[in-house]
Amino acid sequence: MDGGSSPTMTNEKMTLTNDQQRRYARHIVLPEIGASGQEKLLASSVLVIGAGGLGSAALTYLAAAGIGRIGIIEPDRVELSNLQRQVMYETADQGRAKIDAAADRLNELNPDVGLELFPRRLTAENARERVRCFDVVIDGSDNFTTRFALADACIQEKKPLISAAISAFSAQLSTFKPYLGKPHPCYRCFVPQQPAHEISCEQEGIIGPLAGMMGCMQALEAIKELLAIGQSLSGRIMVFDALSSESKLLTLVRDPGCSFCSHLANSL
């Protein structure tokens, strides 16, 4: 369905069924998660923008992890050139709406998960409405117009934004929570304005497994945010070079001259 405004979390105490105890056994045995953490995941929600290279991996692992409600924003159809990296789809899916094919795969993977499907493109006009009813937001989009609209909406609705980008053999990943105040930066502290010219993946290319790696990392960071475990990537950015297999974790500072952060601070 398109739309939906169900609550983001439930206060009702959940009890894992026998099947759920077996399905999530490798989570439950982790001291950082346990049965209570798995129950929290089942009561949580994540919105994923884009069911492409990043989204295919992120959605698959979010569903497998038992995230109780997953929203998907994806207006495109499956093309043959997608299949080199968008592993949620099959050759027979060519021409199908990605959102329908994705829903089929995820429902087959885990019936515990409820899906909310948004086949219309995310825009500056609808972004706040879309993110409002989810606990965490994952950006798997491929253009700066969508990234800026999403980042702004997540600030206004005080939602953690987990953003990744890939190009050729390079990738980057960070989490943005500027509504927490200093020193947390916003996306505009990192990219102050939309580039005059964008180079598409059709022009630069993408090594397929890199999309899967970063999508999985986004799912991992989402789970960490939902459970408040580990160290958040807010204020840090991971940069990965697939050719050298080198990764760097860099500090991402809040820009004192960022007009969006300044406006936010005045409004909180």
N, C-alpha and C positions, 0 to 999 in steps of 0.2 A: 504494500500500500504506500501511498505518497502522503506524508504528513505524520501526525501522531504527537501526542503530548502527554504520554504517561509519565508518572513520577520517576525521578532518577534512582532513588533508593527506597528500600522498604525497611521499616523498623521492626517488622515481624521476625521472630526468631525462626531460622530455618534449621531443619534437621536433614542431614544427608541420608538418602536412601541407600540400601545395600548396593544397588548398581552404581550409584554415584561414589560410594566409598571405594569400589573397585576401579571405576574409571579414573578417579583422581588420586589413586593411592600414592603415586610418586610425588604429588604435591603435598598430600597430607603428612607424609613422613618427614617433610622438611620442617625443622623447628620454626623457621621464619613464616611458614604458612599454616600448617596444621589444619585440623577440621574447621576451626573457626575462620581461618583465612579463606579456605575454599568456600565456605558458606557466604563470606563477604563477596567473593568473586561472582558467585551465582546471583547475588543481589545487586551487582554493579552493572554499569552501562558504559559503552565506548562507542563513539561516532567515528567512522573512518571515511575520509573524503578521498575518493578514487579507489577503484578496484582493479588497478593496473599492476605494474611490476611490484611496487611497494605494497599496495593494498592486498594483492593476492596472498602474499606471505603473512602479512599482519593479520588479515581476517582469518586465515586458516588456523594460526596459532592462538588467536583470541578465542575462537570457537572451541578449539581443542581444550583450552584451559578452563572452559566453563564460564566465560563471561555471560551473565544472564541475559543481557539485552545488547544487541549490536545494531547500530545504524549504519547504513551504506548509502553514500551519495555517489552516483555514477550514471551519467547520461549516455555513454557511448556503447557501441556494439563491438563484438569480437571480430578482429581482423586477423588474417593469417600471420602478419608480421608481429602480432602480440604474443604468439605462442612460444617465441624464443625465450621469454622471461616471465610471462604471466601464467604461472603453472597451475592456476585454478581452472583453466579452460582446456578443452579438448578440440581436436581438429573439427569434429562434428558441430562444435558450437559456433563456427563462423557464421556471422550474420545475426546471431542472437543478441538481444540486449545483455550486456555484461551483468547487469544487476540481477537478471533472472537466472542466468547460468551460475552466478556466484551463490545465489540463494539455494539453488538445487544442491550444489556441492556442500555447503555448510549445513544444510538440513540433514544430508546424508551422514555427515561427519559427527554431528552432535545434536540430538533432538532436545537437549536441555536448553539450547540457546534460542531466544526469541529474536527475530529479525524485523527491523523497520527499514523499508526500502524507499529511497528518494531518487527517482529517475530524472529529476530536473537538476540542472547545473547549480552549484552553489554560487550565489552572487552577494554583493554588498547589501542588497535589499532583504534577502532571506537568511543570511548567515546567522544572525542572532537567534532567530526562531529555531533554526536547526540545532545549534549547539546547546541551547538552553536546557534541554531535558536529558543531557548526558553528563556523566561524571568526568570523563577524560575524552580528549579529541586527538585523533591521529591524522596528520596531513600527509596524504600520498598523492597530492596533485602535481601537475607538471607545468604550471604557469604561475607567474608572479601576481597576476590579477586575483586569482583564487587565493593564493597564499596571503596576500595583504588583507583581503576581505575576511578570511578565516581568522587570521591573527588578531585583527581588530575586534572581531566578535568575541573571541575567547577572552580578551582583556575585559571587555564590557560585561561579560557574563561570569567572569572569574572562574574559568575552566583551564586546567592544565593542557597545554598544546605540545604535542610531541611531533616535531618536524624533521623530515629527512629529505635529502635531495641527492640524486645520482646523475652522473654524466660520464660517459665513456668508461674509464677505469677508476673514477674518483667518487667519493661519497662523503656526506657529512650528516651529523645527527645531533639534535639538541632538544631540550625541553624548555618551554617558556612559561613562567608564572609571575609576570611583573605585577600582578594585583597584590602580591605579598609585600610590595614595597622594596626599598633598597636592601641588598644590592642586586636584586633579580632584574635582568634586562628583558625587554620585549623584543619581538621579531624585528621591529623597525630600528632598534639599537644595532642590530646585526646587519640588516639591509635597509638603509635609510629611505631609499626611494626605488621605484620600479625601474629596472634598466631600460634604456632607450631601445635596445635591440635584444631580443631573446633568441637563443639558438636552441632549436628543438632537438629532441632525441633522434628524429629522422636524419638530422644533419650531423650530429656528433656521434651517434651510436651509443649503445649501452651493453656492457658485458653481462649476460643474463644472470649468472649466480650472484652478482653484486646486488641486484634488486632484491633477491630473496634474502640475502644476509641482512640488509638494512631494514627490510620489512619485519623480519624476525626480531631485530633489535628494537624496533618501535613497539612491537607487541610486548617485549620484555619490559621496556620502560613504562608502558601503560600499566602492567601488572604491579610493578614496583610503586607507582603512584597510587594505585587503588588500595594497596595494602600498607602504604607508608613504610616500606622496608628499603634497606640499602641507601645509597646516596643518589639523590636526584641529579639529573644533568642540567638543571637550571643554573645558569651562570657558567656553564662549561659547554664546549662543543667538541665532539669527536670527529676527527677527519681521518679518512681511510684511503690509502692508495693500494689498489688491488694488484698492480704490477710489481710493487716492491713488498707487498704484504706488511706494510708499515702503517701503524695507527698512531695518532697523536691526540692527546686530550688537552685542549687549550682553554684558557680562561676567557669567558665572554663577559665583558663588563657592561654595566648600565651606562648609557651615554647621558651625561648631565645636560647635553644640549638637545636631547630627544624631546620634541614637542609633544609627542603622544604620551610618553611617560610623565611629563610635567603636568599635562592635562589630567592624567589619571590620578596623580598624587593630590591634585587640588579637589578632585571629585570624591575621593574616598573619605 
